[in-house]
Amino acid sequence: MDKKIIFLDVDGTLVDYENRLPESAVQAIRLARGLGHRVYICTGRSRAEVYAPLWDIGLDGMIGGNGSYVEDHERIVTHRMISYEQCRRVVDWLHGRGLEFYLESNSGLFASEKFETAGLNAIRLYSMGKGMENAEEITVRSAFPEMIFDGELYRDDVNKISFVLNHYRDYLDAEKAFPDLRAGTWGGKGEKALFGDLGLKDIDKAAAIRTLIDYLHADMKDTIAFGDAKIDIPMLKCCAYGVAMGSGGPEIKAAADYITGDVDKDGLYYFNAKREKTNPPDALKFFSSRTPSGAVPGHSAADVSFLSHKDQFAQLIPNSSRRFSHIADSSKYTPPLPSARLVPHSDTNTGSPPVTASRKRWRRFSPCVPA
């Protein structure tokens, strides 16, 4: 089997929106890497928000800031940031509007003077919208355990800037005020958005994936992407195979080649295929030896179980008829969880500088990171 390169969104894909990391997701990644595949997270988080439990899974690297930062085996492939002058102009404009914000940098999250109080309601609403238990008890400091509240706000190491929306007009005005940057919203659709953000133009997860693939001298035909949000659609479309999580919206499910279950229902370990593509690619076999039931948009709920069809299963996993011939009813087979042993990959970098940011001590995942 050809070695594949897998890209995983984090929030809603690798961890759920209550920030739980399912053991099945850890096992899926370790099994994939044990078979020689590469696994990268591809997230809206900056590196400072990727805490130790994620790295401890065993990852080959990351794409952060929704594409502004690319890392392979602790070496920086590319890092595009907002300039010092752009940051200064945005900070001054936000101060002038009375909007509280935080700067997202690989060296930390830097909050404005009143963000801790002004951002509290938006963060709680965002957490409620993601179904978090006890969302009304969350605080800014518990949501962002590593946030820095007295740091310098004029910076040259910023990936993007998120700000609390008092009105939807704040986003529209930001879009007009900074034509050299890309304005967006998160935490709600359209006029119900809770936050705005500003980042570099021509940055997205798909472009970053292509950059990494070029760096690795790999081929896009060997790529697989998993995501749950609309912002993940470009990466699902650019990869050879795109898999939408069951909790994703209709847009990403329509764009995906396959649909799996929710992350908290072992969606990375087992996955459903769309009815029109009932045989998943051989590249995905390490994530699934059987498939749970699930509803597919546009179809009635159906069990697309590969193990219940021995001819399909034989195509899915070479030599499966020999390896599982002793199983009378293969649909009842549950694969053993893989070992935690990791197989290191050789360092293929071409002299790019090593990552200098230290991995911060983990306290808990932040629930308030888009994508």
Secondary structure as a PSIPRED ss2 file (coil, helix, strand):
# PSIPRED VFORMAT (PSIPRED V4.0)

   1 M C   1.000  0.000  0.000
   2 D C   1.000  0.000  0.000
   3 K C   1.000  0.000  0.000
   4 K C   1.000  0.000  0.000
   5 I E   0.000  0.000  1.000
   6 I E   0.000  0.000  1.000
   7 F E   0.000  0.000  1.000
   8 L E   0.000  0.000  1.000
   9 D C   1.000  0.000  0.000
  10 V C   1.000  0.000  0.000
  11 D E   0.000  0.000  1.000
  12 G C   1.000  0.000  0.000
  13 T C   1.000  0.000  0.000
  14 L C   1.000  0.000  0.000
  15 V E   0.000  0.000  1.000
  16 D C   1.000  0.000  0.000
  17 Y C   1.000  0.000  0.000
  18 E C   1.000  0.000  0.000
  19 N C   1.000  0.000  0.000
  20 R C   1.000  0.000  0.000
  21 L C   1.000  0.000  0.000
  22 P C   1.000  0.000  0.000
  23 E H   0.000  1.000  0.000
  24 S H   0.000  1.000  0.000
  25 A H   0.000  1.000  0.000
  26 V H   0.000  1.000  0.000
  27 Q H   0.000  1.000  0.000
  28 A H   0.000  1.000  0.000
  29 I H   0.000  1.000  0.000
  30 R H   0.000  1.000  0.000
  31 L H   0.000  1.000  0.000
  32 A H   0.000  1.000  0.000
  33 R H   0.000  1.000  0.000
  34 G H   0.000  1.000  0.000
  35 L C   1.000  0.000  0.000
  36 G C   1.000  0.000  0.000
  37 H C   1.000  0.000  0.000
  38 R E   0.000  0.000  1.000
  39 V E   0.000  0.000  1.000
  40 Y E   0.000  0.000  1.000
  41 I E   0.000  0.000  1.000
  42 C E   0.000  0.000  1.000
  43 T C   1.000  0.000  0.000
  44 G C   1.000  0.000  0.000
  45 R C   1.000  0.000  0.000
  46 S C   1.000  0.000  0.000
  47 R H   0.000  1.000  0.000
  48 A H   0.000  1.000  0.000
  49 E H   0.000  1.000  0.000
  50 V C   1.000  0.000  0.000
  51 Y C   1.000  0.000  0.000
  52 A H   0.000  1.000  0.000
  53 P H   0.000  1.000  0.000
  54 L H   0.000  1.000  0.000
  55 W H   0.000  1.000  0.000
  56 D H   0.000  1.000  0.000
  57 I H   0.000  1.000  0.000
  58 G C   1.000  0.000  0.000
  59 L C   1.000  0.000  0.000
  60 D C   1.000  0.000  0.000
  61 G E   0.000  0.000  1.000
  62 M E   0.000  0.000  1.000
  63 I E   0.000  0.000  1.000
  64 G E   0.000  0.000  1.000
  65 G H   0.000  1.000  0.000
  66 N H   0.000  1.000  0.000
  67 G H   0.000  1.000  0.000
  68 S C   1.000  0.000  0.000
  69 Y E   0.000  0.000  1.000
  70 V E   0.000  0.000  1.000
  71 E E   0.000  0.000  1.000
  72 D E   0.000  0.000  1.000
  73 H C   1.000  0.000  0.000
  74 E C   1.000  0.000  0.000
  75 R E   0.000  0.000  1.000
  76 I E   0.000  0.000  1.000
  77 V E   0.000  0.000  1.000
  78 T E   0.000  0.000  1.000
  79 H E   0.000  0.000  1.000
  80 R C   1.000  0.000  0.000
  81 M C   1.000  0.000  0.000
  82 I E   0.000  0.000  1.000
  83 S C   1.000  0.000  0.000
  84 Y H   0.000  1.000  0.000
  85 E H   0.000  1.000  0.000
  86 Q H   0.000  1.000  0.000
  87 C H   0.000  1.000  0.000
  88 R H   0.000  1.000  0.000
  89 R H   0.000  1.000  0.000
  90 V H   0.000  1.000  0.000
  91 V H   0.000  1.000  0.000
  92 D H   0.000  1.000  0.000
  93 W H   0.000  1.000  0.000
  94 L H   0.000  1.000  0.000
  95 H H   0.000  1.000  0.000
  96 G H   0.000  1.000  0.000
  97 R H   0.000  1.000  0.000
  98 G C   1.000  0.000  0.000
  99 L C   1.000  0.000  0.000
 100 E C   1.000  0.000  0.000
 101 F E   0.000  0.000  1.000
 102 Y E   0.000  0.000  1.000
 103 L E   0.000  0.000  1.000
 104 E E   0.000  0.000  1.000
 105 S E   0.000  0.000  1.000
 106 N C   1.000  0.000  0.000
 107 S C   1.000  0.000  0.000
 108 G E   0.000  0.000  1.000
 109 L E   0.000  0.000  1.000
 110 F E   0.000  0.000  1.000
 111 A E   0.000  0.000  1.000
 112 S C   1.000  0.000  0.000
 113 E C   1.000  0.000  0.000
 114 K C   1.000  0.000  0.000
 115 F H   0.000  1.000  0.000
 116 E H   0.000  1.000  0.000
 117 T H   0.000  1.000  0.000
 118 A H   0.000  1.000  0.000
 119 G C   1.000  0.000  0.000
 120 L H   0.000  1.000  0.000
 121 N H   0.000  1.000  0.000
 122 A H   0.000  1.000  0.000
 123 I H   0.000  1.000  0.000
 124 R H   0.000  1.000  0.000
 125 L H   0.000  1.000  0.000
 126 Y H   0.000  1.000  0.000
 127 S H   0.000  1.000  0.000
 128 M H   0.000  1.000  0.000
 129 G H   0.000  1.000  0.000
 130 K C   1.000  0.000  0.000
 131 G C   1.000  0.000  0.000
 132 M C   1.000  0.000  0.000
 133 E C   1.000  0.000  0.000
 134 N C   1.000  0.000  0.000
 135 A H   0.000  1.000  0.000
 136 E H   0.000  1.000  0.000
 137 E H   0.000  1.000  0.000
 138 I C   1.000  0.000  0.000
 139 T C   1.000  0.000  0.000
 140 V H   0.000  1.000  0.000
 141 R H   0.000  1.000  0.000
 142 S H   0.000  1.000  0.000
 143 A H   0.000  1.000  0.000
 144 F C   1.000  0.000  0.000
 145 P C   1.000  0.000  0.000
 146 E C   1.000  0.000  0.000
 147 M C   1.000  0.000  0.000
 148 I E   0.000  0.000  1.000
 149 F C   1.000  0.000  0.000
 150 D C   1.000  0.000  0.000
 151 G C   1.000  0.000  0.000
 152 E C   1.000  0.000  0.000
 153 L C   1.000  0.000  0.000
 154 Y C   1.000  0.000  0.000
 155 R C   1.000  0.000  0.000
 156 D C   1.000  0.000  0.000
 157 D C   1.000  0.000  0.000
 158 V E   0.000  0.000  1.000
 159 N E   0.000  0.000  1.000
 160 K E   0.000  0.000  1.000
 161 I E   0.000  0.000  1.000
 162 S E   0.000  0.000  1.000
 163 F E   0.000  0.000  1.000
 164 V E   0.000  0.000  1.000
 165 L C   1.000  0.000  0.000
 166 N C   1.000  0.000  0.000
 167 H C   1.000  0.000  0.000
 168 Y H   0.000  1.000  0.000
 169 R H   0.000  1.000  0.000
 170 D H   0.000  1.000  0.000
 171 Y H   0.000  1.000  0.000
 172 L H   0.000  1.000  0.000
 173 D H   0.000  1.000  0.000
 174 A H   0.000  1.000  0.000
 175 E H   0.000  1.000  0.000
 176 K H   0.000  1.000  0.000
 177 A H   0.000  1.000  0.000
 178 F C   1.000  0.000  0.000
 179 P C   1.000  0.000  0.000
 180 D C   1.000  0.000  0.000
 181 L E   0.000  0.000  1.000
 182 R E   0.000  0.000  1.000
 183 A E   0.000  0.000  1.000
 184 G E   0.000  0.000  1.000
 185 T E   0.000  0.000  1.000
 186 W E   0.000  0.000  1.000
 187 G C   1.000  0.000  0.000
 188 G C   1.000  0.000  0.000
 189 K C   1.000  0.000  0.000
 190 G H   0.000  1.000  0.000
 191 E H   0.000  1.000  0.000
 192 K H   0.000  1.000  0.000
 193 A C   1.000  0.000  0.000
 194 L C   1.000  0.000  0.000
 195 F E   0.000  0.000  1.000
 196 G E   0.000  0.000  1.000
 197 D E   0.000  0.000  1.000
 198 L E   0.000  0.000  1.000
 199 G E   0.000  0.000  1.000
 200 L E   0.000  0.000  1.000
 201 K C   1.000  0.000  0.000
 202 D C   1.000  0.000  0.000
 203 I C   1.000  0.000  0.000
 204 D C   1.000  0.000  0.000
 205 K H   0.000  1.000  0.000
 206 A H   0.000  1.000  0.000
 207 A H   0.000  1.000  0.000
 208 A H   0.000  1.000  0.000
 209 I H   0.000  1.000  0.000
 210 R H   0.000  1.000  0.000
 211 T H   0.000  1.000  0.000
 212 L H   0.000  1.000  0.000
 213 I H   0.000  1.000  0.000
 214 D H   0.000  1.000  0.000
 215 Y H   0.000  1.000  0.000
 216 L H   0.000  1.000  0.000
 217 H C   1.000  0.000  0.000
 218 A C   1.000  0.000  0.000
 219 D C   1.000  0.000  0.000
 220 M H   0.000  1.000  0.000
 221 K H   0.000  1.000  0.000
 222 D H   0.000  1.000  0.000
 223 T E   0.000  0.000  1.000
 224 I E   0.000  0.000  1.000
 225 A E   0.000  0.000  1.000
 226 F E   0.000  0.000  1.000
 227 G E   0.000  0.000  1.000
 228 D C   1.000  0.000  0.000
 229 A C   1.000  0.000  0.000
 230 K H   0.000  1.000  0.000
 231 I H   0.000  1.000  0.000
 232 D H   0.000  1.000  0.000
 233 I H   0.000  1.000  0.000
 234 P H   0.000  1.000  0.000
 235 M H   0.000  1.000  0.000
 236 L H   0.000  1.000  0.000
 237 K H   0.000  1.000  0.000
 238 C H   0.000  1.000  0.000
 239 C C   1.000  0.000  0.000
 240 A C   1.000  0.000  0.000
 241 Y E   0.000  0.000  1.000
 242 G E   0.000  0.000  1.000
 243 V E   0.000  0.000  1.000
 244 A E   0.000  0.000  1.000
 245 M C   1.000  0.000  0.000
 246 G C   1.000  0.000  0.000
 247 S C   1.000  0.000  0.000
 248 G C   1.000  0.000  0.000
 249 G C   1.000  0.000  0.000
 250 P H   0.000  1.000  0.000
 251 E H   0.000  1.000  0.000
 252 I H   0.000  1.000  0.000
 253 K H   0.000  1.000  0.000
 254 A H   0.000  1.000  0.000
 255 A H   0.000  1.000  0.000
 256 A C   1.000  0.000  0.000
 257 D C   1.000  0.000  0.000
 258 Y E   0.000  0.000  1.000
 259 I E   0.000  0.000  1.000
 260 T E   0.000  0.000  1.000
 261 G C   1.000  0.000  0.000
 262 D C   1.000  0.000  0.000
 263 V H   0.000  1.000  0.000
 264 D H   0.000  1.000  0.000
 265 K H   0.000  1.000  0.000
 266 D C   1.000  0.000  0.000
 267 G C   1.000  0.000  0.000
 268 L C   1.000  0.000  0.000
 269 Y C   1.000  0.000  0.000
 270 Y C   1.000  0.000  0.000
 271 F E   0.000  0.000  1.000
 272 N E   0.000  0.000  1.000
 273 A E   0.000  0.000  1.000
 274 K C   1.000  0.000  0.000
 275 R C   1.000  0.000  0.000
 276 E C   1.000  0.000  0.000
 277 K C   1.000  0.000  0.000
 278 T C   1.000  0.000  0.000
 279 N C   1.000  0.000  0.000
 280 P C   1.000  0.000  0.000
 281 P C   1.000  0.000  0.000
 282 D H   0.000  1.000  0.000
 283 A H   0.000  1.000  0.000
 284 L H   0.000  1.000  0.000
 285 K H   0.000  1.000  0.000
 286 F H   0.000  1.000  0.000
 287 F H   0.000  1.000  0.000
 288 S C   1.000  0.000  0.000
 289 S C   1.000  0.000  0.000
 290 R C   1.000  0.000  0.000
 291 T C   1.000  0.000  0.000
 292 P C   1.000  0.000  0.000
 293 S C   1.000  0.000  0.000
 294 G E   0.000  0.000  1.000
 295 A C   1.000  0.000  0.000
 296 V C   1.000  0.000  0.000
 297 P C   1.000  0.000  0.000
 298 G C   1.000  0.000  0.000
 299 H C   1.000  0.000  0.000
 300 S C   1.000  0.000  0.000
 301 A C   1.000  0.000  0.000
 302 A E   0.000  0.000  1.000
 303 D C   1.000  0.000  0.000
 304 V C   1.000  0.000  0.000
 305 S C   1.000  0.000  0.000
 306 F C   1.000  0.000  0.000
 307 L C   1.000  0.000  0.000
 308 S C   1.000  0.000  0.000
 309 H C   1.000  0.000  0.000
 310 K H   0.000  1.000  0.000
 311 D H   0.000  1.000  0.000
 312 Q H   0.000  1.000  0.000
 313 F H   0.000  1.000  0.000
 314 A H   0.000  1.000  0.000
 315 Q H   0.000  1.000  0.000
 316 L H   0.000  1.000  0.000
 317 I C   1.000  0.000  0.000
 318 P C   1.000  0.000  0.000
 319 N C   1.000  0.000  0.000
 320 S H   0.000  1.000  0.000
 321 S H   0.000  1.000  0.000
 322 R H   0.000  1.000  0.000
 323 R H   0.000  1.000  0.000
 324 F C   1.000  0.000  0.000
 325 S C   1.000  0.000  0.000
 326 H C   1.000  0.000  0.000
 327 I C   1.000  0.000  0.000
 328 A C   1.000  0.000  0.000
 329 D C   1.000  0.000  0.000
 330 S H   0.000  1.000  0.000
 331 S H   0.000  1.000  0.000
 332 K H   0.000  1.000  0.000
 333 Y C   1.000  0.000  0.000
 334 T C   1.000  0.000  0.000
 335 P C   1.000  0.000  0.000
 336 P C   1.000  0.000  0.000
 337 L C   1.000  0.000  0.000
 338 P C   1.000  0.000  0.000
 339 S C   1.000  0.000  0.000
 340 A C   1.000  0.000  0.000
 341 R C   1.000  0.000  0.000
 342 L C   1.000  0.000  0.000
 343 V C   1.000  0.000  0.000
 344 P C   1.000  0.000  0.000
 345 H C   1.000  0.000  0.000
 346 S C   1.000  0.000  0.000
 347 D C   1.000  0.000  0.000
 348 T C   1.000  0.000  0.000
 349 N C   1.000  0.000  0.000
 350 T C   1.000  0.000  0.000
 351 G C   1.000  0.000  0.000
 352 S C   1.000  0.000  0.000
 353 P C   1.000  0.000  0.000
 354 P E   0.000  0.000  1.000
 355 V C   1.000  0.000  0.000
 356 T C   1.000  0.000  0.000
 357 A C   1.000  0.000  0.000
 358 S C   1.000  0.000  0.000
 359 R C   1.000  0.000  0.000
 360 K C   1.000  0.000  0.000
 361 R C   1.000  0.000  0.000
 362 W C   1.000  0.000  0.000
 363 R C   1.000  0.000  0.000
 364 R C   1.000  0.000  0.000
 365 F C   1.000  0.000  0.000
 366 S C   1.000  0.000  0.000
 367 P C   1.000  0.000  0.000
 368 C C   1.000  0.000  0.000
 369 V C   1.000  0.000  0.000
 370 P C   1.000  0.000  0.000
 371 A C   1.000  0.000  0.000
